[in-house]
Amino acid sequence: MNTFLVRLASGLVVAALFIAGTLYSWMTYGVIVMIAVAGGVYEFYSISTPARHGNTKGRGLTVTLAVVVTLLSVLFNKRPFIFADIAVLLPAVLFFFFVRELFTKSDNPFQEIGWSILPFVYVVLPVMLLNWLYFDKGPLFALSILFLIWFYDSMCYICGSLVGRTKLIERISPKKTVEGLVGGMVLSLIFVFFFDKIFAYLGAQFHMQLPLDTYTNINWLIIGAVTLVFATFGDLVESLLKRSLNIKDSGSIMPGHGGFLDRLDAILVALPFAVLVIWFTDRIGEIRLLIDFLS
């Protein structure tokens, strides 16, 4: 019970700060995501140091590049070049690490390239996609996806604690259960079914326009189901990473939760798939027109 209360209290504090900063202005949102990226990339670099044979060279450069890319992503999305940051900026940064290895005299250059690129793919890219959601769909829309993942994580934890018996994938995450997953999924999809009403109300309270009129309850259920499935995989992927590196938590910044990666694990893997489904949903009309034209 004490662990649950500590976890709940720290989670509520961080969630409140994130929500307030996200809704206050795009600048406070930018600061928050840059802090999250800096913390996540730093943690990834730190926990992977033993696998890199103790090599810590370039950690400061890697974190700095990650923060700069995130800042430029916020600024790009604030202006009318949607996705220019992902299509143009990120590939150049990733291939910079290939060039850098020409001068490091590393014994395992491509292994170092892999470890350097992975935090950008794992941490920075999903945040860049979140930036697109924030600026294209609005702050409340972006928060709705994040809140859904947080809600699902909490429901899985509660259901698993109360009735969990059957292990999900014990070799990767011994505490996760099938009952927790099913209970969390069912409760979260019920919650998603009322998204249109909940966020229409919140939009009116905060005087924000949300593009919800094009999203039916069925659309939300599809978006929600895909997001939650890959949120589950995200949790398991981070557990696999920690198990392969023989660590318990990625950090200790949040009591009861661990580090940045421990808190963001489900979000990082779920966001690309959530954005993909949202992108397709927005283009259903165009796809139908194309099909009609071809037929």
N, C-alpha and C positions, 0 to 999 in steps of 0.2 A: 504493500500500500504506500509506504514512504517513497519508494522508487517511482511509483505511478504519479504521486503528487508532485515530486520534483520535476519529473518529465513534463507534466501538464503545465506547471507554473512557468518553467523556462520556455516551453513552446508557446504559451499565450503571450509572454512578454515579447519574444522575437516576432511573432505573427503580428502583434499590435504595432510594433515599430515599423515592420515592413508595409503593412496596410496603410498606416498613416503617411509614411514617406511616399508610397506609390500614388496615393490620392492627392497629396498636397501639391506637387508640381512635377513636371518632367525632369527638372534638375535634381530634386531629392531622390526621385526614382533612379536616375543615372548614378548618383552617389552610392545608393544601396546595391545596385547590381555590380558596380565596380568593386565594392568591398567583398561581395560574395565571390566574384571571380578571383580576386587577389587571394582570398582565404582558401578557396578550393584548389587553385593551381599550386599555391605554396604547400598546402597539405599533401597534394599528390606528389609533388617533387620530394617532400620530406619522407613520406612513407616508402617511396620507391628508391631511396638512396641506397639501402643495402643491396637491392637487386642491380644497382648500377655500380656495384663494387666500391661503395662509399664516395663516389664522385659527386661533389656538390657544386662543381664549377658551372656557371651559367644559370644558377637558380634565380638570382636577382634579375638577370636579363629576361628570363622566361616569364617571370611574374610581371615585370614591367611591360613587356610586349603584350601580355594577356590583358592588362589593364588599359593600355593604349588602344588595342583593337576594340575592346568593349566601349570605351569612350567614343571612338570614331563611329562605332555602330549606332550608339545613341544619337550622335549628331547627324549621321547620314539619314537615319529613319525619321528624325525631326524634319528633314527636308524631303523634297519629292524624289529621292532616288531609292525607292524601296528595293531591298535585296542587293543593292550595289556592294554593300559591305561583305556579304557572303560570297558573291560571285567574283569579286575583284580583289578585295583586301585580304581575305583569309587565305586563299591559295598562295599569295606572295609571301605571307608570313610563314606558312607551313614549309615552303621550299627554301626559305632562308636557313632553316636548320640543316638542310642537305648541304648547302654551301658552307655553313659554319664548320661542319665536320672535316672539310678539306684542310683546316688549319689547326685542329685540336690534337692531332697525333694520337687519337684514341685507339685502343687495342680492338674495340668492338664498335666501329663507327655507325653501322646501321642499327645496332641495338640502341645506341645513344639517340639516333634520329627517331627511332620508334618511341622511346621514353619521353623525348622532348615534344613530339607531335601529339601524343595521346592526350595530354591534358587540354590541348586546344580543341580536339574533337570531342572529348568527354565533358568538358566544362564550358569552354568559351562558345562553341557553336550553338548549343541549346540556349544559352543566354542571348545570343544574337537573334535567334528565332523568337524568343520571348519579347525582345525589343520590337520586332515587327508586329507581334500581337498587340503590344502596348500602344504603339503609335497608329497602327492601321485600324484596330478594332476598339481601342479605348482602354483606359486603366481598369475599369470594372470588368471588362471582358477578360483581360489577362489575369486579373485576380480570380475570376470565376474558375479558370482552369487550374490555377495553383491551389485554390481553396478546396476544389474537388479532390485533388491528390492528397492534401493534408487530411481532409475528412475521411477519405478511404483508408489512409494509413492509421488513423486513430481508431476507426471502426474495426479494422483487422486486428489491431492490438487488443482492443477490448473483447471482441468475440473470441479471439484466440486464447486470451487469459481466462475467459469464463468457461468455454466449452471445447477448447482445442485439445484434440487427442491424436489425430493422424498427422504425422510429419509430412510437410510439403516436399522439400528436397533436403533431407537431414544432413547429407555430406557437405552442403554449402551453408545452410542456415538452420541449425537444430531447433530453434525456437519457433519458426514459422510453421503454421498448421493449415491443413486443407479447410478445416472448419472456420478458422479465422479469415482465410481468403474468401470463402463463399459468403460468410456473414457480412464481411466488409463490402463485397461486390454488390450484394442484394440491397443493402441499406444505402449504399452510395448511388446506385442506379435509381432507386426510389427518389432520392434527393435530386438527382439530375432531371427527373421527369418534371419537376416544378421549377427548373431553372428560369424559364421564360417569365414566370410570374415573380419570382424572387428578385431577379436582376432588373426587371422592368420597374419594380417598386424602388429598389436601391438607386436606379438611374434617376428616377423622379426626385428622390430625396437629395441626391448630390448634384442635381441639375446637369446630368451627363447624358448625352445621346448614345444609345447602344444599338448596334446593328442586329437587334434580336428579331426584328420583324420577318427576316428571311430564314429564321431557324425554327423549325417545328419541334414538337416534343420528340418525334422520331429522330430528327437530325441530332438533337441533344443526346438522345440515348445512344446513337451510333458513335458520336464524338466521345461521350463519356465512357462507353464500353472499351473502345480502342485505347483511350488514355489510361484507364485503370489496368487493363491487361499489361500494357508496357510499363506502367508504374510498378507493377509487381516484378516484372523482369529487371527493372532498374534497381530495385531493392536487392534482388538476388545477385545482380552483376557486381554491385559494390561489396556484397558479402563474399563473392568469389575473389574479388581483388584483395580484400583484407586477408582472406584465408591463404591465398597464394603468397602473400607477403608476411604471413604469420603474425598479424596484429589484431587487436580487439576493436579499437576505434581509430578513426583517421585523425582525431584530435580531441581536445577537451574543452572547447570554447563554450559549449552549451551543456550545462548539467543535465544528466539523464538522457542526452541525445548523442553526445560525442562532439565531433567536429563539423566543419562546413559540409564535407562530403557525406557524412552520416545523415545530415539533415536534408541534403539536396539530392540524394541518390535516386529516389523514385522520379523526381522532377526532371533530372538531366536526361534520362532515357525516354521518359514519356513525352516530353515536349516536342521532339521532332515528329513523332507519329501523330500527336494531337494536331500540330500545325498542318501536316500532310492531309489529314481528314478534313480540317477546316478549309484548306485551300481547295480541295475537290468539291466540298459542299458549296462553296461560293461560286463554283463554275458548273454546277449541274445544269443551269439554264443554257449556258454556252454549249455544253456537251450535247444536250438534247437538240439544239438548233443544228449542230454539226451532223448528228445522226439523221435528222430529218432531211437536211440538204443532200447528204450522201445517198439516202434512200429514194 
